[in-house]
Amino acid sequence: MSRIVAVINQKGGVGKTTTVVNLAAALAAVGKSALVIDLDPQGNATTGFGIDKKRGLHNSYGVLLGMVCPKEVTKKTYVQGLFIIPSTIDLSAAEVELFQQKDRDSKLKQAIANLHYDYILVDCPPGFGLININALNAAHKIIIPLQCEFYALEGLAQLFNTIQSVRDTINKNLIVSGILLTMYDRRNSLSSVVANDVRGHFKSLVFNTIIPRNVKISEASSHGKPVILYDVKSAGAIAHIELVREFLARESKND
């Protein structure tokens, strides 16, 4: 059975897509088969692998609405063992259309039930709408990227309340794998303060790995590549390699 991981935070610009793209690539690099499902209408994970965003039904919009089979729209990336279901702006209409459907909170779970990968990573959009509820219902684990900046903890309590609500109603086995500190700037004392505050509050739930603010990560995205393929010696690549090691160690411990 595939292990499904939703990467989620209700805030935008915290590193969700960067985490998905680079964690997926790192998993493939260590021999794990992986599928990325881009559920953000902006489609940044799609372009992060250099894939054109073609409008229509042959993307995550069609999958989520039950109009196409996931296997019909899954695309290979240039990373061996790594695949993606792309997204386009069409997905922005899904919130309204899902609301009108029966089993509207379990459409994704039903659609991907028979897929076989070691890991399926879901890139979630900002907010608390039905797209994210579908992701949380389908997922076994959650990773929460949290930027090391002012107001980082703002809204996090609401996210954990949403997670608990999903556990209470539709997915009792949902687990938070960890909180990932992102955009850490060693030159800025505020980053250290935020990191210490988060660790003080959430303890071992926070990954030891910290993703730095690194220009190579941004450059890699603009070239349609994960940073571990763009510049494997960069601080951003090294951090994501450490992340996959820690993530898999946590997976092994929980099995």
N, C-alpha and C positions, 0 to 999 in steps of 0.2 A: 504493500500500500504506500502511496506517495505521502511524504510528510509535507504538509501545507503550512507555509509561514506567511502571515500577513505583516507587511511593514507599514505602520500606521502612526499618524499623529494628526490631530485635527488642524494644526497650524501648517501653513505652507512655508516652503523655503528652509526646511530643517534638515534636509539631506535624505529624504525617503528614497527618491529615485537613485541617487548616488549609491546608497546602501544596497538597494536591490540589484542594480547593474553589476556592481563590483563584488558583492557577496555571491551572486549567481556565477560570475566568471571564475571566482576563486574556488567555488565548489566544483565546477567543471574541471578546473585545473588539477584538482586532487582526485579526479576519477569519478565524481558523482554526476549522474545525469540530472539535468535541471531544466525546468520550464519557468519562464517569467510570464506572468499575466499582467499586462499593462491595463489597469483599471482607472487611470487618470485621463480625463479628456484632453489634457495638454499633450499627452503622448511622449513625454520626455524619455521614458525608458525605451520606447520604440526608436526614437532618433539616437538614443545612447548606444544603440547597436548598429547605427547606420542604415536603418530600414525606413523606406519611404512610407509615409502615412497616406494610405489610399482610402478615401471615403466610401461608404457603402455598408454592407452587412458582414463582409469578410474580415472581421476584427473582433475585439472583445465586446463591442456593442451587440453584434449579432449573437455571440455566445451567451451573454447575460440575458438577452431577451428570448432565448431559446429558438432563434431563427436559423442558426447554423450549428453544426457539430464542431467542437473544439479542434478535432483532428483536421478538419477541412481548412482551418484558418491558421494553424500553427506553422510558423516559419523557422527554418534553420538560421542560426547565426553563424558567423565565421569561427566561433569557438566550438570545438568538437564536444559533443554531448550537451550543448546548450541550445535551447529553443525558446521562441517567444510567440505569444498571442498579442499582436500589436493593438494599439488604440488610435482613435482619431477623435476629432471634435464632436463627431456624431454621438459619442458616449454621453455628452452633456444632456441629451434628451432622455436618457435612460431613467433618471430619477422620477420623472412624471409618468413615464410609461410603465415602470415597475409598480408604481402605486396602484395602478388599475388592474394588476394581475393577481391571480390566486397564487399562494405560496411565494409572495414577492420577496420574502427575506431568505429564501433558500434556492433561488434560481441558479446561482453560481455553484453551490454545493452539488446540485443535481447534474449540472452540465459537465462537471469535471470528475464525477465519481469514478469513472472507469479509466482515467488516465494513469499511466504507469511511468513515473519518474522517481528518482530518489528524493528530489525536492521540487516543490512548486512554490515559487515566491510571487506574492501578489503585491504589486505597487498600488497603494491606495491613494485616492485624492484627498485634499484637505476637507474637513468638515465631518458631519455626523449623519449623512444621508443614507439612503437605502443601498447605495453601492457599497459603502463601508460596512453596513450591517450584513450584506451578503458575503463580504470578504471575511468578517469575523465568524459568521456561521459556518463557513467552509473550512476555516483554519484550525490547525491543531496548536500552533504556537503564534506568538506575536513578538515582533521586535519594534521597539519604540525609539526612533532617532530623536535626540534632544540636543538642540544647539546650545553651545556654551556662551550664551549671550543674555543680556538683560531681559527679564520677563520670560525666561526659558520655562519656568514651572507654571506659568499662567495657563490655565485651561487643562493642566494635566489631571487634576482631580476629576474634572468632567469626563475625561477620556477613561479613567479607571472606573468611574460610575457606569459608563456605557459598557465597558468590558464586563463588569459584574452583572449588569442587566442582561447581556447576551448569555452569560453563564446560567443565570437564573431561569431563562426562558427557552433558549433554543440550542445552546451549545455548552453543556455543563463541563465538558472536558477541556475547554479553552485555557491555555497556559501562557503567561507572559514569559518568554524566553529571556528577555533582558531589555534594559534601557541602554541605548548606545549614545555616548556623548560625541557630538560632531562639531565641526567648525571651531576646534580648539586652537586658540592663538597664544602661543607661549610668550609673546611680547606684551600681551594684554593681561594685567592682573585680574581683571574681571572674569576671564575664562577660568582661572584657577579657583576663584571664589565660587563661581557657579558649580564647577565640578565637585568641589568639596561639599557644597550644600546638598547637591543631588545625592552624593554618596552617603552623606550623613543621614539623609531621610530614607533612602531606598536600599541602603546597605548592599548586600550581595546580589541584589537584582540588577545592579549596574554592571555592565561589562567592564573588565579591566582595560580592555583595548579602548583607546581614544582615537577618533579620526581627526587629524589636524586640518586646519585651514591651509590648503596647499594648492598652488596655482596649477600644478600638473593635473589635478582632478578636473578642474574647469577646462583645461586644454584638451584633455582626453574626451570629455563630453562633446566639445565642439568638433572633434574629429570622428565622432561616432564610435568610440572605443572605450572599453573599461580601462581604468588607469593601470591595471596590472599588465595590460598589453601595450599600452602607450609608453609607459616608462616604469619598468618593474623595479628600478632602483630608487624611485622617488619616495618621499615620506608618505604620500597618500597611498601608494601601492603597498608599501611595507605594512602600513596600518591595516589595510584590508586583508592582507595575507594573515596577519596576526588575528584578525577578527574571525576568519573562517576556522582557524585552529581552535580558538576559544569557543566558538559556536558549536563545533563538532564535539568538543570535549564536554560541553554542557548537554548535548544530545545524548552522548554515550552515558553520562552520569544519570540521566533521567530515564533511560531505557530499562 
